[in-house]
Amino acid sequence: MASSVALDTTLTAISGESRPLEEWLTTFHLASVVIDPFTNESSWILPPATRILEAFRGADVRVNLVATCTAAEAKEFLGPLTEQFLVFCDPDRRFVRGLGVKTLPAFVFVRGDGSVHAAAEGWNPAEWRDVAISIAETTSWIAPQIPVAADPSPFHGTPALG
């Protein structure tokens, strides 16, 4: 895992709006769930990921999904979630490379200075809980319970760079 992401890394929202990471971090940190919509593992993680992100909606963090695909593919995979969450599309995986993520899905907390403060790869509930606690401590919020009974069993994930 990288210690920080270059602030000039471009992130493009599903709407097509592109900005350097620095601008997305101007007001809030990022709490990102990074998924590869071409894998079963990313579909398995959607229910717990959206529950976790929803729990941080009012905190001083920009909750989002990062999909390693085009906007059209993200809309097809995520359906109505594209209306509920900020979704970034990273088809060339530049942001993923910048994070230093090796396995997807991933849950990553990027602070306002671009530092990767906490990250979990694959679905390991204890590691995702650690990321959530880091976000909660930084934003003076309450971390959601991870895991809950409906969550999938732990799994390793798939290679982040395809």
N, C-alpha and C positions, 0 to 999 in steps of 0.2 A: 504494500500500500504506500502510495506517495504521501509525503508529509504536507504537501500543498499542491494546489492546482494553479497553473498560470492564469493570472487574472485577465489576460487577453484572449483566453479560449472562448470561442463563440458558442453560445447556446441559442438554439432556435426553438421557439415555442411552436406548438402544433398549429397556431394561427399563422405562422410564417414570420413572426416578429423575431429578428435576430439581434442579439446584443452581446457584448463581451461579458464574461462572468462577473467582472468588476461591477458592471451596472446592475446585474441581477442581485448582487450582494449589497447594494448601496443602503438599503433600509433593513433587510433581514438576512439572517443566515439561511442556508439551504438544508432541508431535510429531504433527501432524495432516495427513492427506491428505483434502482436501475434494473431494467428487465430486457430480455431478448424475446420478442414476441414470436419467434420461430421455434421456441422450445416448450415442452410440456411443463418444465419446472417454473417458468414464468407465469403460466396460467394457474398453477397450484398456489403461487404466492399472492395472487391478487386479493383474495379475501382478507388474510391477515395484514397485508401491506396497506390496504385502504383503511382498515380499522385503526391501525397504528397512526397513519398519517392524519386521519380524521381527529384522533385524540389530541393532536398538536395544532389543529386549525387555528385556535385563538392565541397561540403562543407567538413569541417574537421570532418566528422561523417561517420561511416560505416552503410549505409542503408541496412536493411535486413528484411526478413520475418521469423517469428518463427512459425512453424507448429507443432501442438501437435499430431504428427503421425509419422509413419515410413517414410523413404526416398521414398519407392515405392508409398505409399499413397500420399505423398506430390507431387511427380511428376505427379500422376494422377490428383490431384485436381488443381495444379497450372499450369500444362502444360508448355507453353513457358516462363512463368514468372520465372521458375527455371534457365533459361539461362540469364535473365535480372538482377536478383537480387541474392545476397547472401541469401541462405535459410538454416536456422537451423532447425533440426528435434528434437523435444522434446516429444517423445512418452510417457515417464513416468512422464512428466510435472514437472521435478525437477526445471528447470529454472523458469517456471510459479510460482511454489510454492515460490521460492526464491524472486521473484518480489513482492509476496504478492497480485497478481492480483486475483480478485474475479470473474470478468466477462470478457468474450471474445466476440468480438475482443477487443484488447487493443493496444494503441499506447504509447510506453514507451521510454524515453530518459535516458540512463545509461551513466554517465560520466566515464572518464578514471579511476577514483578511485573506481568504483563500486557503487557509490551513484546513487539512482534513483532520478534524478533531476526533472522529470515531468512525469506524466502519465495520461491517459484517458482510461476509460473502457466503453464498449459498443460503440455506435456511437452517440456521442453528439458533433456536429460540433464545438460549442464554446470551449469545453474542448480539442478537438483535435487541434484547433487553438492555444490554450494556450501552448500546448506541442510544436507545430511548432515554436511559437514565442520564447520559451525557447531555442530550438535548434538553431534558427537563431541568437539570442542574444549571445549565447555561442560561436558560430562559425563565427560570423561576416558575416552572410549570410542574404538573404531575405526570409522571410516566405511566403509560397504559400497562395493563397486565399482559405479559408475554411469557409463555403461550397461554392460550385459552383452549378449552376442550375441543372446539371445532377446527383448530389449526392443524395443518398437515404434520405428519411425522418429519423429523429432521431429514434433510437431503443435502448432498454436496453442491449441486448446481452444475452449470455447463461452462465451457471456456468463454471468457468475456470478449475475446477478440475474434470470435467466430470459429 
